[in-house]
Amino acid sequence: MVRIVLTADNHLNAYYRKMSPSQMGERRKALQSAFHQVIEFSLKNADIFLQAGDLFDSTEPGYEDILFALRCFHQLSEKGVRAFAIGGTHDTPKSKERMSPLRFLSELGVLHFFSKKTGIETSKVKVNGVEISIGGMSTNTRLPNSEDPLKGVSFPEFGELNILLLHYGIQGHYIPGAQDLTVPLGSLDLLEGVNLFAVGHYHHPRDFRIGEKLIIIPGATERMDFGEREESCGFYYLEYQSGKLDCQFIKVETQPMGQVVVRSPEIERALDPTSMILERIREASNPRKLLKLKVEGVFTPELYHQVQWAKVWQEGKAGNFFFDIDLASMKMNPAKPDIKTGGAGYSEKEEIKKVATALAEKASPSEREIFLDALDLIMEEYNKRR
């Protein structure tokens, strides 16, 4: 029997613009913890370890994360677990002058890195009498989005079990409407000899078959944004025996992530809108949690100012590891309020600036910078919509 662990999209060293340095340090540890759970399982249960792209979140990760990854793969190597990896969209340099961070790990001998982007490289290994041909093709960031990454490609060397590592969207199993490079299902079906496609890039785990071919998208080991808050995170464990491949998704423990939604009609009906929002935040809060308050609906300036937003911000920040207020789905309606402005008229843009500036003035120096950054982002989005 051959035992295989497949992971992808670990995004070590991911950067979050709105987090403080101390929060970034803790978030980095959470990303490392999720990946280390995969390593710990592999040390006990795997013969082969596959990483299908985006081990790192950038082409220049910090030294701490490079050392962490080196230790992890060194542990696998010491245990006799052979590791293979490809570059993903985040850790593949766009310039030929830059080097993938995976090259460092490869040069140190702790993993086999398939660096080629325009064709499949293979490496043969023998495990418990089974000859396995493992192939990989790193992400080609220069291909047009309309191009098929597998066009004109063939699997060069066969074994009893043939595996191909990729890092692209898969037709019908990716974000609807996304403009990223996508591999057509027909291309997977026509690629001769491959028994298992191990595909990174999509953060939502799934497995399916096209005839006798098994396609596995392991998903991410941590939720990277609030759109993934309900998603399961983990990796796949596979067993190959007597020509049969079985797979199992295994969850890892992650940092909790959640969202509270408040809509303008609810604020309008509430006797005390601030207390209503604060109660919802308290119910959803956790000291380890990344929590977002999403404000939706149409607001008049008068309705908006019924909420003590500074108090809401302070409550959310105090009760959670990270807290954010999302106003992207909120619309201001200047036609409704009866505002006396001496003929100058109501300016939605100026109202937004006024509110953000008022919040910033009441905040601490560190919080003030966050409010002003948020104002810049809102103004940028506002100008796009005008």
C-alpha positions, 0 to 999 in steps of 0.5 A: 500500500502507498500512503499519500498526503496532499495539501495546497494553498497554505499561504504562509506569510500572508499579509493583511493590510488592516492588521497591526504588527502584533496581530500579524505576528499571531496570524502568522502563527495561526497559518503555520499551525494549520500547516504543521497539523498536516505535517504532524499527520504526514509524519505518522501516516504518509510515504509521499507528501504532495504540495500543489502550490502557494505554500507561501503567500508571496515570492519573498516570504519572511525569514521566519516562514522560510525557516518554519517551512524548512524545519517542516520538510526536514522533519519529513525527510528525516522520517523518510517521507518524500516531498514534492511541490510546485509553485502557485500563483502567489509564490511563482515570480513573474520575472525571470530575474527572481527566484521562487522561495521553493528553490531554497527548500529544493536546493537544501534537499528537503523536497523535489520542486517542479519549477518548469511552467510550460511542460510537465517534469516527472520524478519516479519513486518506488514505494512498497514495490509500487513504481510511482511517476510524480509530475508537476508543472508550476503556474505559468503567470504569463499565459493569457486567461483564455489559454488552456494550460495543458494545451500541447502538454503530455505526461512524459514518463509512466509508472504504475501510479501516475500523479500530476500536480497543478495549480489552476482553476478547473472548469466547473469547479472554480469561482463562477465568473472568475477570469483566472486561468482554467483547465477544461475538463476535456483536457484532464480527460485527454491527458493520457496515463494520469491517474491522479490530478492534484490541483491547488488554487481553489480554496474550497476542497472537493474530489471527483472523477472523470472516468478512471481519473481522480481529481482532487482539489485539497482547498486551503489549510486556513481561511484567507478572507471572510468569503471563506468563513463557512468553508472547511479547511484541511488536506487529503489523505490517499491510499493506493493499493491493487490499482485502487485509489481511495481518498479522505478529506481531513479537517484541521483546526483553524482560527475562527472567522465570522460575520455579523450583518446589519441592514438599514431597515433593522436600524430604522426599526430599533429603539436603540440601534447601537445597543442592537448592534453591540448585542449582535457583536457580543454574541458572535465574538471570540478572543481568537476570532476574525469578525466582520460587521457588514453594513447593508442597505440604503441610509440617510445621513440622519439614520447613519448617525443614529449609530455610535460607530466609534462605540461599535468599533471599540466593542468589536475590537475588544472582543475579538482577535481582529475586527473590521467594519465593511461599508461596501454594501451600504448606500447613502441616499442624499435625497431623503434628508431635509438638510439646511446647507445654505444652498450648497447641497448635500455631498455624499463624499463630504459626509463620508469624510466627515464621519470617518474624520470624527471617528478618527479624532476620537480614536487612539493614535494606532486606531486613528491610522486604521480609520484614515486607511479605511477612509482612503479605501472608501474614497477610492471605491467611491471614485470608481463608482461615480 
